[in-house]
Amino acid sequence: MRVLLVDDEHELVCALAERLGFRGVRADYAVSAEQALELARTTAYDIAVLDVKMPGMGGLELHQRLRELQPDLPAVFLTGHGSELDFAAGAARGEAYLVKPVGIEVLLETFARIAGPWDGQGGRQP
Amino acid sequence: MTTDLDWRTLGPAGLEYFGRMCAGVSHELKNSLAMINENAGLMQDLAALAQRGQPLEPQRLAQGMERIARHVERANAVLGSLNRFAHLPDVPRRPVELREEVALALALHRRQAAQAQVELTLAPGGDVSLSTRPFLLAAALDLCLGALLAAGPGAVAVAVAPSAAGGEVVFAGGAPQAAPPRGPEADALLAALGAQCVQDGGALRLALAHLPATY
């Protein structure tokens, strides 16, 4: 499984990428929408994990732009906000909407629900 | 002169303002907790790998601990700002150090500014004592900052200076189309503070007067 993580908080996203790596998920990360689009131009992803609120382009708009490059790319939205409006927008547009801080097991369960189980070596289970 | 008067002056916008500030703080705290959570988890992972025989670099542990400590400090500062904000209405009119009030407003708008890609900095300078209504002053600063953030990305230097009537706050830089806040609610708020907000040579200038005890 290959995942794209996007959050403007570098220390969050790089730690999360490393932890996912320990669990067999290949995770690339970006700290801006522009970086994420650059990565998505050259690499196919199974899931995008997107922070809803980022400077400039937020996660909801970024998902639309990513889908222009990878039309079937599902999204998990992460947010520090918990408003009803945010929830409605995120839940309508993504496969999951999780409020920070998110336990890594919850994230992995969400990945499995969306993309199916993987082999722990970075690939999908046959 | 009561706290109730502050709320009546602000009208429905007052609750919206209070909620917006609290939402910004909660977002900052959530982010800090998420970073603490992730970096603590990373260290747990590294410890588990070490138990299975993988070499553990002390540098990695030190880095993780440093990140956690920094975010605890950041969250504590955010909570400090929230606490100061929550106590602004306690005494409706009192002397304040204007620079401290501006610093608090900038801290409370940090996340909103980042979202709007506006860099806010407090210019160096001395303090200015001002007799005013602190909660309304904070709301007026919010109005000015809201106008600047809505105008678009840029760098804004905020300066505090004394004036004959009391003090002034100058917001220089940022998008050129930033307009002074206008409308019945803004006008009522500024009048209650004896304040004026004008555009002056590309900057927003909030002029504030000392309020007499009977105000």
Contacts between the chains, C-beta under 8 A, distances in Angstrom:
chain1	res1	chain2	res2	distance
A	8	B	114	7.7
A	9	B	31	5.9
A	9	B	34	7.5
A	9	B	35	6.2
A	11	B	35	5.4
A	11	B	38	7.9
A	11	B	39	6.9
A	11	B	67	5.4
A	11	B	71	7.8
A	12	B	31	7.3
A	12	B	34	5.5
A	12	B	35	4.7
A	12	B	38	5.4
A	15	B	35	7.6
A	15	B	38	4.2
A	15	B	39	5.1
A	15	B	41	7.4
A	15	B	42	4.6
A	15	B	64	7.9
A	15	B	67	7.8
A	16	B	38	5.2
A	18	B	42	6.1
A	18	B	45	7.8
A	19	B	38	7.0
A	19	B	41	5.8
A	19	B	42	5.6
A	19	B	45	5.6
A	22	B	45	5.2
A	22	B	49	7.3
A	53	B	27	7.0
A	53	B	115	6.2
A	54	B	115	7.7
A	55	B	114	5.2
A	55	B	115	5.7
A	55	B	116	7.7
A	55	B	117	5.1
A	56	B	117	5.9
A	80	B	26	7.4
A	80	B	27	4.2
A	80	B	28	7.6
A	80	B	29	7.9
A	80	B	30	3.3
A	80	B	31	5.0
A	80	B	34	7.0
A	81	B	23	6.8
A	81	B	26	7.6
A	81	B	27	5.5
A	81	B	30	7.6
A	82	B	26	7.7
A	82	B	30	8.0
A	83	B	23	7.2
A	99	B	30	7.3
A	100	B	30	4.8
A	100	B	31	6.7
A	100	B	33	7.0
A	100	B	34	3.8
A	101	B	30	7.1
A	101	B	33	4.9
A	101	B	34	4.0
A	101	B	36	7.6
A	101	B	37	3.8
A	101	B	38	7.4
A	102	B	34	7.3
A	102	B	37	7.9
A	103	B	37	7.7
A	104	B	41	6.0
